[in-house]
Amino acid sequence: MHMANKSKKPQFMLLTLCTLVVTLGRFVQRERIGPSTQLFIENRVDHFNPFNQEVFRQRYYHNSEFVRNGTRVAILEIGGEGEINSAPGGTKTNPDILGRIADNYGAHIFILEHRFYGVSHPFQHASEKYDVGTDKLRYLSSRQAQSDLLHFISVMDDMLCPENNRNSTFKRIEGRTCLQWVIVGGSYPGAVTGWIYQRHPSLFAAGLSSSGVVNARYEIPEFDTHTLMVPGAPCSDALYQAQHEATRQIEAGENNIIYERLSIRTDADKSDIHYFIADTMLMCFQYGKSKACCDTRLSKAWQEHGDIMGALVDYLSTSSFDSYDSANLASDTARHSDAFRQWWWQTCTEVAYYQPAPLMNSLRSEKITTQWHLDMCKKIFDGLDMGDPTLDTNEFYGGESVKADDVFFSNFWQDPWHMCSITDDMGGQRDNVGFISCKDCGHCVDLHTPQETDLKELVELRDRIYSFIVGRVDSILSRGE
């Protein structure tokens, strides 16, 4: 692993971005505005086996709103663990941070859907459902996904090179990319951004890793502890009591309201229900939506000693238990778009990010242990026993020591996933780290379309990101590369 050479770019290797802001297991659509064209590219099923020539159709979207003839810049966002439905960037009159950068250069903006998600599946059943059986999922990994990205860049770079225009005087330098590529990702794709830049620094002018979880962690027991700190009392007290009362009633079999109102099978694994409740409760704080949790019937019920379970179920009804049902995850290997089985595979085999109940201040049942996560891997994937997969992952990628000086790492204190990212600017010595604390500044919020209500800290962070990336790109273009 080596640092990018700022004065001269190494040869370009012809090898073989977040419509979704992801929560590493659950994902939330990021609002998109502006033009977006759906297209497809062929990619290899297995980039690492020269004898396997199978290919699959991989979806991507293109936003050409900002493109000007002769542009030398392209932005590629990495799709995450879910379906994509449009490209980022926005419009000239209402751009997001990527659109703002693109407008400066007349750049193309792309997003490539991650293999095994959305419609980009290598395998299909005759019933037209996608095949995500355990034997097929061995082709789902961050390393295969990076090779997908490298092939995409190779094809698009050749296609869009200004040299192809008969009126252009531009001549590409042999062995180098024609365009200056900016690589972008949020959450897990944010990790891939850091990883792919580290391994192929010659391909990218700059990058943005928003809430990028580059440090794969086996256990994160402080996930709940941190989340309870975010809203403070009385909201955190209401959440804590609601979760523990739900746990007690489920274990005692006293109350069927959870099963009836949420359409949960009475024979469902109780631990699955505990995990579903905790995961759903955590969403609003992770995504900077504390008002949705704290100014709801739940807090009022706690303060007035009312029906706290009824209030909890009202909140949980916005989510579905089916994707948390281990029996369903294990048996349903033919599906259209549900991404939970695929993401479980990635956690079991590469990144873990397991969230066991802490000894104190827990938002989940004590039954949710690290061993429970390992048992889920065995149950869902035919006895899969990987142990701690992060040992290999962090040895390969470097964990929090990832070498990516031309990638900006943005994080937000309220979002518990910052504990798996890069937040230390080493006393101001690093200009590529931004870690801010502001109310309701959650996971990947810098990638959202700016609002008039955005706080000063967020506005200033976006300005830093813009200046950082433009500075890197301008430096390369000024050298005539």
N, C-alpha and C positions, 0 to 999 in steps of 0.2 A: 504494500500500500504506500503510495507516494503522493507528494503534494503536486498541485498543478504548477507548471512552469509559466510564470507570468509574462516572460518575454518571448517565448516561442512555444507554439503548441505542437505536441508530438503528433505522429501520424495518426490519421483517422482509421480505425479498424472497422471494416465493413462486416460487422457481426449482426450475426443475428445477435388529462393527467389525471379537481375532485368534484364531479357533479354531485358527489355525496360527501357531506361532512360526516365522517364515520365515528362511531363510538366503540370500535373494536369489538364487534359482536352484534351491535345494533347500529343502524345507520339512519340518518335524518337527511332528507333532501334539502340541499341548499337552493334557495330560490334563484332561478335563472331568468334573465331577460335578454332579448336581443336575438339576432339571426343565428341559425345553427343548422348545418346540413349533415344528415346522417350518411355515413359511407362505410365501406368495409375493406379490409386488407386481409390477405392470406398470410398466416403465420404457421410455423412448424409446431406440431404437437410436442415434440421432444427435440430441443435445440442441442442436446448433448449426446445424442446417439446418431451418428452419420448414416447408420443403416435403416433408421426409421424415417421414411420420407412422407409420412402422413402430415396433412395440413388441415387447418380449420379457419373458418371465417371469423375475423375479429372486428368488432364494431368500433368506429371512432366518429367523432363529430368535429366539424370545422367551422369556426367563426371567422368570416372574411370581412367583417364590418370595418376593420381598421386598415385593411391591406392597401398598400400603394405600390405601383409598378416599380420593380427593381429592388424591393425590400431585401435586406440581408439578414433579417431576424425572424425567428419562429419561437413560439411559446408552446410547450407541451406539458399538459397537466396529466398526472397519472390517475387513472380510475381506481377506485377502492373496492371494498368488499361488498359490492352491491351494484345494482343496475345504474347505468348513466342514461340520461335522456336529452342532454344538450351540452353545448360547449360553454365554457366560462367566458368572461370578458365583458358581457353586457353590450351596451351601445355607445356611440360617440357622445350622446347627451347624458347617458347614465352608466358610466363604466365602473367595473370593480377594479381592484388593484391590477389585475392582469390586463384589463382593457386599457387602463391608464398607461401601462408600460407599452402595450402594443401600439397605442395611438402615437407615441413618441417616435416609433420606428416604421409605422405602416406595416406592422407585423401580422403574420398568421397566428391564430390560436387554435390548438388542437386539444382534444382529450381522447385517450385510448382506453377503452373498457378493459378491465382486468380479466384475464382468462378465468373461466369457470363461473363468471358472474354475468348477470343480465342475459344477453343473447350470445355472448362470446364463449360458447361451450365447445370443447373439442369432440365431445361424444354425445350421440343422441340415440334414443330408443326408436323403434319403429312407430311408436305411438306419438312421436314428435316431442316427447318429454326428454329433458336432458338427463344424461346418465352421470350420476355423481357417486357411483359405487366406489368402495374402498380401493379396488384395483385400478380405477381410473384416476382417483385423486392423487396418485403418486406423481402425476404431471402438474399438480398445483403447488407451486412454491414461489417464493420471492425471486429465486435465481432464474427460473423459467420466465417469470414475468419481466425481469430486467432484459432478458434476451428478446422478448417480444418488443419491448421499447426500442432496443438497439436496431432491430430490423426495421421497425417503423421509421425511425430517424433516417436510416440509410435510404429507404425508398423515397420518402418525402424530400430529403435533401437533394437527391438527384432530380426529382420531378420539378421542384420549385426553384432551382438554381437560376439566378438572373442570366447566367451564361447561355441559357436556352433561348433567350430573347435575342433575335437577330439585330435589334437596335442597341443592345447593351454592349458596353466596352469592358464589362467585368470579365476577368479571367480567373477561374478558380486555381488555387495552388494544389498541385498534385499531392494526394495523401491527406488532405484536410477537408473538413466539412465546408460546404459552400455557404450555408447559412450559419449564423450564430444562434445556438439553441439555448433557451432558458427552460430548465426543468422545474416542475412545481408539483407539490403534493401536500395533502393535509391528513394528519393522523398516521395510519399505517402507510398510505402512499407518501406521507411526509418522511417516514423512515426510509422508504425505497428511494426517495429523492437523495437523501444523504448517502445511501449505500451505492447507488449507481454512479453518482458523481465521484465517489472515492475510488471506485474501480475503473472508471473511464473519464478522468478529468479532461482529456483532450477533446471530448465531444461537446462540452458545455461551456458557455460563456459565464453563466451564473445559475443560481437556483434559489428556490424558496421552499423551506420545510416548515409548514405551519403545524404546530402541535405534533411535530414528528417524533414518534416513539422509537428512536434509533437504538435505545438501550433495552433489549429484550429482557424482561425480568421474570423470573420463575414465580415469585410470590410478591404480592403487593398488599399486605394486610392493612397498611395505613391508608388505603383507598377510602374506606368508610370513615375513618377518623378525620381525615382531611375534609371530606364532604360535609360532615356534621359541623365543622368549624366555619364553613362558608356563610350560612345564613344567620347563625347565632340564635339565641333564644328570642321569642318562644317557638320559632319555626322548627329548629332542630329538636326541641323537646317533643313537639307534636309528632315529628317523623319517627323519632326513637320509640315513643310509646306505641304508636300505631303498628310499627313493624313487630315489636315484641308481643303485642297483644295478638296480632295475626299469627305469629309463630306458635304462641300458646294454644290458640283455638284450633289450629290445624293439627297439632300434635295430640290434643285431647279429643278431637273429633266432636267438639261442642257446637260448632256453628257451620251451617252449610251455605251461608251467604256467599262465601268466596267461590265455592264450586258452582252454585246456581247462577249467580250474576255474571261470572266470567266464563261460563260454559266449559268448566274443567271436569274431566272424567273423575269419578269418585275413586277409581283405582289408580289414578296417576301417582307417580312417585312424589312423596311429600317434599323431598329435597329439591325437586325440580320447581315446585310451587314456591318454596322459600327463595330460590334463586331468581325466579321471575319477579317476585314482589320487590326484592332488593334492587335488581337491575332497573326496573321501571321507576322506582323512587329516585334513583340517582340521576336519571336523565336530565331533569330540569336544571340541576346545578352545574352539571358538566357542560351544558350548552348555554349557560348564562340566562336561564329562564326561571330564576328563583321566584319571581312574582307568581308564576303558574303554580308553584308549590305552596308558597308562604301565604298568599292572599286567596286561599281557597277554603272550601268548607272544612278541610282537614284541620287547619290551624284553629279555625273558629270552634270546631267541635272539641278540640283539646282544651281551649281556654274556657269554654262554657260547660265542660264536663258532659258533652253531648254524645251522639252516636259516632264515635271515632271510627268504628269498623265500617259503617255505612259510607262514611266520607272517604275512607281509604279505597273501598271497592269502586266508588264513583271515579276516583282518579285512575285506578288500575284498568278500568274498562276501556280506556283509550288504546290499550295494547292487547296483543293476542298471546295467549299461553302456548298455542300450538308450536311455536318455534322454540320453546323451552322444554318441550316434552321429549325426554330422552328416548322413550319408546318410539315415538314418531321419527325422531332424528335417525335412529338406528335402522328402522324398517323402510322408510321412504327414500329410496335411492334414485327414484325417477321423479323429477319435479320440473316445473316451468321456470320459476325465478327465485324461490326462497333461498336465501344465501346462508342461513345459519349452519347447515351441515358443512358447507365448504369452509366457513370461518372457524368452526370448531377444529377442522382438520389442520388449518394453519396454526392455530394456537397449540394443538397437541404436538405438532411436528416441528415447529420453528420458533414461535415467539412467546408462548405460554401466557404471560400477563395475568396469571391466576390471581383472583381476589378472595382469599380466605377470610373468614370472620376474624377480626382482631379480638384480643382478650378483653378490651374495653371499648366503649363507644362504637358498637357495631350496628350496622344497618341491615344485617342479615343473620339468619339463624346460625348457631354454633355448629350445625351440621354441615355447613358449607366450608369445608376444609380444603387444604391442598390435595389431600388424598381423594376427596370427592371429585375434584377436577380430573385427577388421573384415572379414577374409576369411570368417569364419563367418557374419556378417550377410549377405554377398553370396551365399554358398552356400545358406543356408537360405531366404532370401527373394527369390529371383529377381533377384539382382544388386543388391539394396539397397545404396546407398552414401550413408550419412548423415554420414560423417566423425565429428566430435566432437559428439554430440547434447546434451552437457551445457551447451554455451554458451547455447543457447536456453532450456533448462530452468532454469538458475540465473539467467539474466536475468529470466525470468518469475516465479520463486518467491523469488529472493533468496539461494539457497544457505545458507551458515551464518549469514547476516544476516537470516534469516526473522524477521518481526515477530509474535511470539506470546507476549506477556507472561502470558497466562492459561493457557498450556499448560506443564505440567511435563515437562522433558526428563530422562529417567533413562538412565544409561549405565554400563557396566562395563568396567574396564580390560582384563580378560582377553579380552573380545570384540573382535576386530580391527575390527568395524564401527563402533566408537566414533569411528574416524578420519573418518567421514562424518557425524558428528552434532554436537551442541552439548554441550560438556563444561566450558566455562569459566564459572564463576560470577562472574567479574570481582571477585575478592577478597571474595566474600561479599555483593556488592551485588545479586546476582540470587537471589531465593528460589525460582526455578522451574527450577534446574539441580541435579541430583544425579549425581555421578560417583564411584563407589566401586570399591575394589580389594579383593576377598576371594576366597579359594580356591573355584574352581568356581562363581563368580558369572558366568554367561554371558549370552548373547543373550536379552533380554526376560525374565530370570528373575524380575523383580518382578511379572510377570503370573501366575506360577505360583501354585497353591494353597500357602499356607504350610505348612512342615514343622517338626517339633520340632527338627530338626537344622540349621535355617537359622542362619547366622552373624549375629552382632550387627549388623554393618554393613548387611546386607540387611533385617533387622527394622526398624532405625532408618530406612532409606530408605523402606520402605513406610509407616511412620508419618508421615514428611515428606510423602509423596504424598497420603495421606489428609487431613492437616491443610490442605495447600495447596488441594485441590479443595473440601473442605467449607467452607473459609474463603471461597473465591470464590463458591460457591453461596449460602451464608448471607448474604453481603453483598448479593446481588441480591434474595433473598427478603425480607430485612429492609426493603428500600425499597418493598416491595409490588409489584414488577414481575413 
